[in-house]
Amino acid sequence: MMGCKIIIIEPPAELPEKGDIADLNAEGWGAEQIRSVIEATEEKFLRFKFVRADKLQMRKPSYLIDRMIETDSTGQIFADVESYKTFIIVEMSCCVATGTPFFGLPVRRGPAIMIVGEGGGGLTRRIGGWSIAREVSLEGRPLFVSAQSAAMTEGACLQQIIEAVDLIVARHGPIELLSIDTLSRNFGAGSENDSEAMNAYVVNTNALRERYRCAVISVHHPGQAAKDRSRGHYAFIGSLDFSYRCEKDETGTMRFECQKMKDAEHPAPMAFRFAEVALGIKDDEGREVTSGVLARVAYEPPARKGTTGRGKWQTSALETLETELLRHRKDVEASGRDPDTARVSVADWREACIKAGMPKNRFYDVRRTLRDDGLIHEEYGFVDIL
């Protein structure tokens, strides 16, 4: 039986720098010995690591709100003014802080933080209204509201937020939800349509998500011309794991619908109506002070804006105007400006309609009918679809 020599390789207490590997060779270290040292002290060598695919572990999703919002994710809720978007984020925050189901959906209970930039007094009444309407006390519950707005594009402000949140974590445990209401009021320097400024916002909100492994939700506004998407640079929308839109119709019903869900199916849409809540206090004139909450109602899809009742040229004129608006948006965006500032002049619209085959003598009648029916809006020689 042949004898064998067993070599036990002990990695040094201090890992040599990359340049010192040549020195190890000079001292008689072989390739296998050097490789063992590198593997044994991998963490000190590599700041950016790769993991082989078969070593990765699949994990089931962990939800903040069941099948609606995952933990450790970023998203938005956007809506036009007075469309109840803040009522939604108040509902979510209060539900998470108290462990109350969100309209029947289980939630992950834990501290919730709201960074707010507007409506301080109104927000306080909305939170109080939630507690009264849901009959859930907020006394001692870990729901926190900022005393001032933030500048989320600025590193110095981010550090101040981290210091404040770290204190909450130390006292109350890991946070589950951090909301920013609204993005524009807590943006800081720069324009929402500027790629550099918006990328700074994305980087800093992701830094909060990565540090606390919580859900980070921005409350935002839609574009002026395109109401079906949030305004600002596309870098923001592209960075999101989820996006929800609130849309209130002429009857006062608000539909809450998912527009983006990165790693799962879109959850079923919901519908709500405003329910007034008496707060048990009176104003200086002795009148009852009220706020409100959202009351869930049966969801029905919005009525489609079809062509019933419109003639051939009216339908053609609207389609042409929509095409012109999209073209102008692309041109404005390509020039580096805000696409929501794109506008179509009545003269350009008329020319496009005639090119599409409309008789010249029909345009003004068609235009007047569409305006009288409330389907278009004109101002200062420019036209838009309502």
C-alpha positions as CSV (number, residue, x, y, z in Angstrom):
1,M,0.0,0.0,0.0
2,M,1.4,3.3,-1.0
3,G,1.8,5.9,1.5
4,C,0.2,9.3,1.1
5,K,0.9,12.7,2.5
6,I,-2.1,14.6,4.0
7,I,-1.8,18.3,3.8
8,I,-4.1,20.4,6.0
9,I,-4.5,23.9,4.7
10,E,-5.2,26.6,7.2
11,P,-6.2,29.9,5.7
12,P,-4.2,32.7,7.2
13,A,-5.9,35.0,9.8
14,E,-5.4,38.0,7.5
15,L,-6.3,37.4,3.9
16,P,-3.5,38.6,1.5
17,E,-4.3,41.3,-1.0
18,K,-4.7,40.2,-4.6
19,G,-1.2,41.5,-5.4
20,D,0.2,39.2,-2.7
21,I,-0.8,36.0,-4.5
22,A,2.4,36.1,-6.5
23,D,4.2,36.1,-3.1
24,L,2.4,33.0,-2.1
25,N,3.6,31.3,-5.3
26,A,7.1,32.4,-4.5
27,E,6.8,30.8,-1.1
28,G,5.9,27.5,-2.6
29,W,2.1,27.6,-2.4
30,G,0.5,25.5,-5.1
31,A,-2.6,26.4,-7.1
32,E,-4.9,24.2,-5.0
33,Q,-3.6,25.8,-1.8
34,I,-4.2,29.3,-3.1
35,R,-7.7,28.3,-4.4
36,S,-8.6,27.0,-0.9
37,V,-7.6,30.3,0.7
38,I,-9.6,32.2,-1.8
39,E,-12.7,30.1,-1.3
40,A,-12.4,30.0,2.5
41,T,-12.2,33.8,2.7
42,E,-14.6,34.6,-0.2
43,E,-16.5,37.3,1.6
44,K,-13.3,39.3,2.1
45,F,-12.3,39.1,-1.5
46,L,-15.7,39.8,-3.2
47,R,-18.0,42.7,-2.6
48,F,-20.2,41.7,-5.6
49,K,-21.1,38.0,-5.5
50,F,-22.8,35.5,-7.7
51,V,-24.6,32.4,-6.5
52,R,-25.0,29.3,-8.6
53,A,-28.6,28.8,-9.7
54,D,-29.0,25.4,-8.1
55,K,-28.0,26.9,-4.7
56,L,-30.9,29.4,-4.8
57,Q,-33.9,28.7,-2.7
58,M,-37.4,29.4,-3.8
59,R,-39.5,31.2,-1.2
60,K,-43.2,31.6,-1.0
61,P,-44.4,35.2,-1.3
62,S,-44.9,37.1,2.0
63,Y,-47.8,39.5,1.8
64,L,-48.3,42.8,3.6
65,I,-51.9,42.7,2.3
66,D,-53.0,39.2,1.1
67,R,-52.5,38.8,-2.7
68,M,-52.4,42.6,-3.1
69,I,-49.1,43.9,-1.8
70,E,-46.0,41.9,-1.0
71,T,-43.6,42.8,1.8
72,D,-40.1,44.1,0.6
73,S,-41.6,45.7,-2.5
74,T,-42.1,49.2,-4.0
75,G,-45.2,50.5,-5.6
76,Q,-47.6,53.4,-6.1
77,I,-51.2,54.4,-5.7
78,F,-52.1,57.2,-8.1
79,A,-55.3,59.1,-8.7
80,D,-56.5,62.5,-9.7
81,V,-57.3,65.1,-7.1
82,E,-60.3,64.3,-4.8
83,S,-60.3,60.7,-5.9
84,Y,-59.8,59.2,-2.4
85,K,-56.2,58.0,-2.9
86,T,-55.2,59.3,0.6
87,F,-58.2,57.5,2.1
88,I,-56.8,54.3,0.7
89,I,-53.3,54.8,2.1
90,V,-54.8,55.8,5.5
91,E,-56.9,52.6,5.5
92,M,-53.8,50.5,4.6
93,S,-51.6,52.1,7.3
94,C,-54.2,51.9,10.0
95,C,-55.0,48.3,9.1
96,V,-51.3,47.3,9.2
97,A,-50.6,49.1,12.5
98,T,-53.6,47.4,14.2
99,G,-53.7,44.1,12.4
100,T,-57.2,44.9,11.1
101,P,-58.1,43.2,7.8
102,F,-58.1,45.4,4.7
103,F,-61.7,45.0,3.5
104,G,-61.6,41.4,4.5
105,L,-58.0,40.7,3.3
106,P,-55.5,39.6,6.0
107,V,-52.6,42.0,6.7
108,R,-49.2,41.6,8.2
109,R,-49.3,43.5,11.4
110,G,-46.5,45.9,12.4
111,P,-45.4,49.5,12.5
112,A,-46.6,51.7,9.7
113,I,-45.0,55.0,8.8
114,M,-46.5,57.8,6.8
115,I,-44.3,60.5,5.3
116,V,-46.8,63.3,4.5
117,G,-46.4,66.6,2.7
118,E,-49.9,68.1,2.7
119,G,-53.2,68.3,4.5
120,G,-51.8,67.7,8.0
121,G,-55.1,68.7,9.8
122,G,-57.2,66.8,7.3
123,L,-55.1,63.7,7.6
124,T,-55.4,63.7,11.4
125,R,-59.2,63.9,11.1
126,R,-59.1,61.1,8.5
127,I,-57.1,58.8,10.8
128,G,-59.5,59.7,13.7
129,G,-62.5,59.0,11.4
130,W,-61.0,55.6,10.6
131,S,-60.7,54.7,14.2
132,I,-64.3,55.8,15.0
133,A,-65.8,54.1,11.9
134,R,-63.9,50.8,12.3
135,E,-64.3,50.8,16.1
136,V,-60.5,50.1,16.5
137,S,-58.5,52.1,19.0
138,L,-55.2,53.5,17.8
139,E,-53.9,54.2,21.3
140,G,-50.5,52.8,21.7
141,R,-50.5,51.3,18.2
142,P,-47.4,51.8,16.0
143,L,-48.7,54.2,13.5
144,F,-46.4,57.1,12.9
145,V,-46.9,60.3,10.8
146,S,-44.1,62.7,9.9
147,A,-44.1,66.2,11.3
148,Q,-42.9,67.7,8.0
149,S,-42.4,66.8,4.4
150,A,-39.3,65.2,3.0
151,A,-36.9,65.8,0.1
152,M,-36.6,62.2,-1.2
153,T,-34.1,63.1,-3.9
154,E,-31.6,64.4,-1.5
155,G,-29.1,62.1,0.3
156,A,-28.9,64.3,3.5
157,C,-32.7,64.1,3.9
158,L,-32.6,60.3,3.4
159,Q,-30.1,59.9,6.2
160,Q,-32.3,62.0,8.5
161,I,-35.3,59.7,7.7
162,I,-33.2,56.6,8.3
163,E,-32.2,58.0,11.8
164,A,-35.8,58.6,12.7
165,V,-37.0,55.2,11.4
166,D,-34.2,53.4,13.1
167,L,-35.4,54.8,16.4
168,I,-38.9,53.5,15.7
169,V,-37.5,50.1,14.8
170,A,-35.5,50.0,18.0
171,R,-38.6,50.7,20.1
172,H,-41.3,48.9,18.2
173,G,-39.7,46.3,15.9
174,P,-39.3,46.0,12.1
175,I,-41.6,48.3,10.1
176,E,-44.0,46.8,7.6
177,L,-45.2,49.8,5.6
178,L,-43.7,53.1,4.7
179,S,-45.8,55.4,2.6
180,I,-45.0,58.7,0.9
181,D,-48.0,61.0,0.3
182,T,-47.6,62.6,-2.1
183,L,-44.5,62.0,-4.3
184,S,-44.6,65.6,-5.6
185,R,-44.8,67.1,-2.1
186,N,-41.9,64.9,-0.9
187,F,-39.8,65.0,-4.0
188,G,-37.2,67.7,-3.3
189,A,-35.1,69.5,-5.8
190,G,-35.5,68.8,-9.5
191,S,-38.4,67.9,-11.8
192,E,-40.4,64.6,-11.8
193,N,-39.8,64.5,-15.5
194,D,-36.1,64.8,-15.3
195,S,-34.4,61.4,-15.5
196,E,-31.6,62.3,-13.0
197,A,-33.9,63.6,-10.4
198,M,-36.4,60.7,-10.7
199,N,-33.6,58.2,-10.6
200,A,-32.5,59.8,-7.3
201,Y,-36.0,59.3,-6.0
202,V,-36.1,55.7,-7.1
203,V,-32.6,55.0,-5.6
204,N,-33.5,56.5,-2.3
205,T,-36.9,54.8,-1.9
206,N,-35.3,51.5,-2.8
207,A,-32.6,52.2,-0.2
208,L,-35.4,52.4,2.4
209,R,-37.0,49.2,1.1
210,E,-33.6,47.3,1.2
211,R,-32.8,48.6,4.7
212,Y,-36.1,47.8,6.3
213,R,-37.4,45.0,4.0
214,C,-40.8,46.7,4.1
215,A,-43.3,47.8,1.5
216,V,-42.7,51.3,0.3
217,I,-45.7,53.0,-1.4
218,S,-45.7,56.4,-3.2
219,V,-49.0,58.2,-3.5
220,H,-48.9,60.0,-6.8
221,H,-50.9,62.0,-9.4
222,P,-51.8,61.1,-13.0
223,G,-50.6,62.9,-16.1
224,Q,-52.6,65.8,-17.4
225,A,-53.3,64.3,-20.8
226,A,-52.9,60.6,-20.0
227,K,-55.0,60.0,-16.9
228,D,-54.4,56.2,-17.1
229,R,-50.7,56.5,-16.0
230,S,-48.9,58.4,-13.3
231,R,-47.0,61.5,-14.3
232,G,-43.3,62.0,-14.3
233,H,-40.4,60.2,-15.9
234,Y,-40.8,56.6,-17.0
235,A,-37.9,55.5,-14.8
236,F,-40.3,55.6,-11.8
237,I,-43.0,53.5,-13.4
238,G,-40.4,51.0,-14.6
239,S,-38.9,50.6,-11.2
240,L,-42.2,49.6,-9.5
241,D,-43.3,46.1,-8.4
242,F,-46.9,47.2,-8.4
243,S,-49.2,50.0,-9.3
244,Y,-52.8,50.8,-8.4
245,R,-55.1,53.4,-9.8
246,C,-58.0,55.1,-8.1
247,E,-60.6,56.6,-10.4
248,K,-63.8,58.3,-9.2
249,D,-66.7,58.5,-11.7
250,E,-69.5,61.1,-11.9
251,T,-71.6,59.1,-9.5
252,G,-69.0,59.3,-6.7
253,T,-68.0,55.7,-7.0
254,M,-64.2,55.1,-6.8
255,R,-62.7,52.1,-8.6
256,F,-59.4,50.7,-7.2
257,E,-57.7,48.7,-9.9
258,C,-54.3,47.1,-10.3
259,Q,-52.4,48.3,-13.4
260,K,-49.1,46.5,-12.7
261,M,-48.2,43.5,-10.7
262,K,-44.6,42.4,-11.4
263,D,-44.6,38.8,-10.1
264,A,-48.2,37.7,-9.8
265,E,-51.6,37.9,-11.3
266,H,-53.6,41.2,-10.9
267,P,-55.9,41.0,-7.9
268,A,-59.6,41.6,-8.4
269,P,-60.5,45.3,-8.6
270,M,-62.5,46.9,-5.8
271,A,-65.0,49.7,-5.6
272,F,-65.8,52.2,-2.8
273,R,-68.0,55.1,-2.0
274,F,-67.3,57.9,0.6
275,A,-69.0,57.5,4.0
276,E,-69.1,60.5,6.3
277,V,-68.0,60.0,9.9
278,A,-68.9,62.4,12.8
279,L,-65.8,63.1,14.8
280,G,-67.5,64.2,18.1
281,I,-66.1,67.7,18.0
282,K,-67.4,71.0,16.9
283,D,-65.9,74.0,15.0
284,D,-65.8,77.6,16.2
285,E,-69.3,78.1,14.9
286,G,-70.7,75.1,16.8
287,R,-71.0,72.9,13.8
288,E,-70.3,69.2,13.9
289,V,-66.9,68.3,12.4
290,T,-66.8,65.3,10.1
291,S,-64.4,63.3,8.1
292,G,-64.9,60.1,6.3
293,V,-63.9,56.6,5.4
294,L,-64.3,54.4,2.3
295,A,-67.2,52.0,2.3
296,R,-66.8,49.0,-0.1
297,V,-69.5,48.5,-2.7
298,A,-70.0,46.0,-5.5
299,Y,-67.5,46.5,-8.3
300,E,-69.0,47.1,-11.7
301,P,-66.8,47.9,-14.7
302,P,-67.0,51.5,-15.9
303,A,-69.3,52.2,-18.9
304,R,-67.3,52.1,-22.1
305,K,-67.2,55.2,-24.1
306,G,-68.5,53.8,-27.4
307,T,-69.6,55.4,-30.6
308,T,-73.4,55.0,-30.0
309,G,-75.2,58.2,-30.9
310,R,-72.2,59.6,-32.8
311,G,-71.9,59.9,-36.5
312,K,-69.1,58.7,-38.8
313,W,-67.2,62.0,-38.8
314,Q,-67.6,62.6,-35.0
315,T,-66.0,59.2,-34.3
316,S,-63.3,59.9,-36.9
317,A,-62.5,63.3,-35.4
318,L,-62.1,61.9,-31.9
319,E,-59.9,59.1,-33.2
320,T,-57.8,61.6,-35.1
321,L,-57.5,63.8,-32.0
322,E,-56.3,60.9,-29.9
323,T,-53.7,60.0,-32.5
324,E,-52.5,63.6,-32.7
325,L,-52.2,63.8,-28.9
326,L,-50.1,60.6,-28.7
327,R,-47.9,61.9,-31.5
328,H,-47.3,65.2,-29.8
329,R,-46.5,63.5,-26.5
330,K,-43.8,61.4,-28.2
331,D,-42.3,64.5,-29.8
332,V,-42.3,66.4,-26.6
333,E,-40.8,63.6,-24.6
334,A,-38.1,63.0,-27.3
335,S,-37.1,66.6,-26.9
336,G,-36.5,66.1,-23.1
337,R,-39.6,68.0,-22.0
338,D,-42.6,66.9,-19.9
339,P,-44.9,64.8,-22.1
340,D,-47.9,66.0,-20.1
341,T,-47.4,69.5,-21.5
342,A,-48.1,68.2,-25.0
343,R,-51.0,70.0,-26.6
344,V,-52.8,69.9,-30.0
345,S,-54.0,73.1,-31.6
346,V,-57.4,73.2,-33.2
347,A,-55.7,74.1,-36.5
348,D,-53.5,71.0,-36.4
349,W,-56.5,68.9,-35.5
350,R,-58.5,70.3,-38.4
351,E,-55.7,69.6,-40.8
352,A,-55.3,66.0,-39.6
353,C,-59.1,65.4,-39.9
354,I,-59.1,66.7,-43.5
355,K,-56.1,64.4,-44.3
356,A,-58.1,61.5,-42.8
357,G,-60.9,62.2,-45.4
358,M,-63.3,64.6,-43.6
359,P,-64.9,67.2,-45.9
360,K,-63.6,70.7,-45.0
361,N,-67.1,72.0,-44.6
362,R,-67.9,69.4,-41.9
363,F,-65.2,70.0,-39.5
364,Y,-66.7,73.0,-37.6
365,D,-70.1,71.3,-37.2
366,V,-68.4,68.2,-35.9
367,R,-66.2,70.2,-33.6
368,R,-69.1,72.1,-32.1
369,T,-71.1,68.9,-31.5
370,L,-68.3,67.2,-29.7
371,R,-67.7,70.3,-27.6
372,D,-71.5,70.6,-26.7
373,D,-71.6,66.9,-25.8
374,G,-68.7,67.4,-23.4
375,L,-66.4,65.1,-25.2
376,I,-63.6,67.7,-25.9
377,H,-62.3,70.7,-24.1
378,E,-60.9,73.8,-25.9
379,E,-58.8,76.6,-24.4
380,Y,-56.6,79.3,-25.9
381,G,-56.8,77.6,-29.3
382,F,-55.8,74.1,-28.1
383,V,-58.1,71.1,-27.7
384,D,-58.1,68.0,-25.5
385,I,-60.2,64.9,-25.0
386,L,-62.3,64.7,-21.8
